[in-house]
Amino acid sequence: MAKASGLSVSTVQRIWRAFGLQPHRLETFKLSTDPNFVAKVRDVVGLYVSPPAHAIVLCVDEKSQIQALDRSQPMLPMRPGQPARRSHVYKRHGTTSLFAALDMATGRVIGKCYG
């Protein structure tokens, strides 16, 4: 970018930092091709915003293939100007899956790991 724009590398870095740009990072997304997608979203959001009387409305999600690791040494706590640190040494215990639900009325989170 610096060469193409005729600017120094440090100037390009300053500009990127000033605007919070991180061109080396990339995330993916997927758009739904379901013709009823908008109607389905409205139904779900409607439940969250205005649930039927006496209904329990839960927002549920799962995270699978979580590495179940046991650290060999305790973490060192975060200090001013320094992040929390942990040893790279660990013992594997396979994988687990986390299932969590948010009760929309109370804000209570219910979670459980399986596997």
N, C-alpha and C positions, 0 to 999 in steps of 0.2 A: 504494500500500500504506500509506504514511504517513497519508494522508487517511482511508482506510477504517478504520484501526486507532486513529486519534487520537494517534499518536506522531509525533515529528519525523522528518524525512528522515534526519538524521544518526543517530538512534537505530535506525531500521530498517536503515541501512547497517551500523552496528556489530553488530547482531544477525546479519545475514546473513554478515558477515565472520567473526564468532566461530564460526559453525557451518559455514563453508565453502560457503554457499549462493550460487549464481549464477543467479538466475531468468531472466536475460536470455539464458542459453545453453541450447541445445536440441540433443539428439542423437536420431537415429532408430534403430530396430531393426526386425527382421522375424522373426516366429515361423514356423517351418516347419509346413506343413500335411501333410507326408509322414507317413502312418501308420506307416512303418518308421523314422522319425527316431531314436527312442531306441535301437533295435537297431543302427543304423548308427553312432551316436555311441559306443556300447559297443565295437563292432568296432574303430573307429579308436583309441580310447583304449587298448584292449587291446593293439594293435600298439605303441603308444608305451611302455606300462608293461612289457609282457612280449613282446618281439619273438620270432618263431620263430628257431631256431638257424640261423646262416649267412645270415640275411636282412639286407638293407640297408633301413632304414626312414627315409624322408625326409618331412619336413613342408614342403610347397611352397606358395608364395603368389606373387601377382603384383600389381604396381601399375602401371596403365597411364596413359597421357596425362600423363606427367611433363614439365613444361616444361624443355627443355634450354637453359639460359641461361648466357651467358658474362658475368661481371661485368666492368665496365670498370675498376674499381679494387679493390685488395685490401681484404679485411675488416679492420676494426679489432678487435683482440682484446678479450675480456671483461676487465674490471678489477673490483676490489672495489666493489660497489654499482652496477655499470654493466654492462649486457648487451653482448655482441658487437654490432658495428654494421656495416652494409654500405650501399653507395650504391644508390640506386634506379635507376641507369642500367645497362642491360644490353643485350646483343645476343642476339636469338632464334636458336635453331638447331633449330626444330621441336619435336617431342615424342619421347619415348622410353618404353619399357616396361621395368620392372625385374622380373626373375624371380629368386626366391631359394629356396633349399632348406636346411633344417637337418637335418643327419645326427643322428638321435636318439641313436645310440650314442656318438658322439665329441663332439658339440656343435659340429662344424665347420659353418660357413655357406658355401654356394656361391652366388654371385650373378652375374648377367650382364644387361646392358642390350641391348635390341634396338630398332631403329627409327631 
